[in-house]
Amino acid sequence: MLNVLIRKDISQVILMFDYSNATHYQRILLFCVSVLLSSTLEAEQKPYAPEKIEGVAIVSAEEVIEMILADPDLIVIDSRKKTEYLKGHIEGAINLLNTRLKREEFERISADKSRKILFYCNGVRCLRSSDSINKVKEWGYTNLIWFRGGWKEWSEKRLPVVTD
């Protein structure tokens, strides 16, 4: 039924088309197509997180689970947006968006700069956790771990998720 209505509407549009302004319509169509293509290319060109961060261990999802089981007090920082965090996160993770990460607040979470702290965000196409790591490194934290695969890897492997 819907297809019939759409086809009918399209045929009415074709009948109403003013062919004397065809060049004008071609320009509009070309503009619309170029906008669509540019937004698609922009999405595909989202930058990759660095392959490594000097002095920071990179772990897989399975290693994250082993670390949490071995050390239930492990500090896990979720560097994603609050809306993403609320939709699902690793149990016990603290949500601290990289752009709102402040030294004083972080020192309340861990005054011990040699304590193990794990960071993650949305995955290899997300720069939030690497940005957070670089900030806390500048503040003197030394035992940093990066779950580079992040939420994408975690959810693809269907690992336990907490929602708020």
Protein Blocks (a to p, Z undefined) as FASTA:
>chain_A
ZZmmmmmmmmmmmmmpcfklmmmmmmmmmmmmmmmmmmmmmmmmpccddfbdehiacddf
klmmmmmmmmmmbccddfbdfklmmnoccehiacddfklpcfklmmmmpmclkbccdddd
ebjkbcklmmmmmmmmmnopabdcddfklmmlmmmnopacddZZ
